[in-house]
């Protein structure tokens, strides 16, 4: 794979992750947070159901941009230190 095709594939991956408004909103909140956020907290802040929040967080976790930690019955999330997360952060900063 050439560098150009790798860069293009990585850019497409980042844009696909951010292509859902709920995921974009979740990443904006999580990246600007000082602590982790639990599903119910994110749900309240964003005004979306806990089910929708949880579904999008599972997607983000599967793509390695957030990490979930179980706290009793609740699961809380924080951004990972991955290269993709850093790129997502740059894109969000650029857009806002």
N, C-alpha and C positions, 0 to 999 in steps of 0.2 A: 504494500500500500504506500502510495506516495504521500509526502507531507501535505500537499494540497488536498487530497481526498480525505485524509485524516482530519484536517482542520474543518473541512466542510461537513463531515459526518458529525464531529463534535459540536459544531455550531447548530446543526439541525437537531441534535439531541437536546441541547440546552433550550432551544426554542420550543421544542415539543413539550418539554417539562413545563415551560412557562405559558403554553398555549391555552391552558384552562384558567379561567379567571379566579376560581377558588384556589387553585394551586399557587398562582401568582400572589394572591392576597396572603395566603398562609406563609409563603416564603418571605414576603415583605415584613410580616409581623415577627416571624421567628428570627430572621437575620438582624432585626433591630432590637431584639430582646436582650436583657441582661441575664435572664435565667431561662430555664426551660419552660415550655407551655404545655399544659395538659389539654386533652381533647375538648373538655367542656369549657375551658377558658377560651380557647381559640374559637369555638363555636359561638360563644357569647360575643366576643370582640368582632367577629366577622359577620354575625347575623345569619349564619347558615346552620342547618341541623347538625347534631352530633354525628349522625350516620354519614352525611356527606363529608364532614370534616375528617372523620376517621378513614373513609374511603380514599380521600385525596392524600392523607398522611401515609397510608399504606403504599400508595403509588410512589410518593416521594421517597419513602424508606427503601422500597424495592430498587429505586434508581440511585441509592446511596447518597442522597443529599440531606437527609435528616436521619437522626438516630432516635429510636424510641426506648424509653426506660420505664419499666413497670413499677408503679408505686401503689401497692395494694390492688384495688380493682381498677385503678386509673393508669393510663399510659401517658407519659409526658414526652415531649419531643424537643430536640435541639438540633441545630445545623451540624453537619459533619465538617471535617476539615479537608474534604476532597477537592480536587482540582475543578470538578464540575460545579460544586457549591460555590467556589470562589468566582467562577465565570458567571454563575447565576447572580451572585451579589453585584458584580460589575454591571451586568445588563440592567438590573433593577435600579442601581444608582444612576445609570445613564438615562433611564426612562423617567425618573422622578426628580 
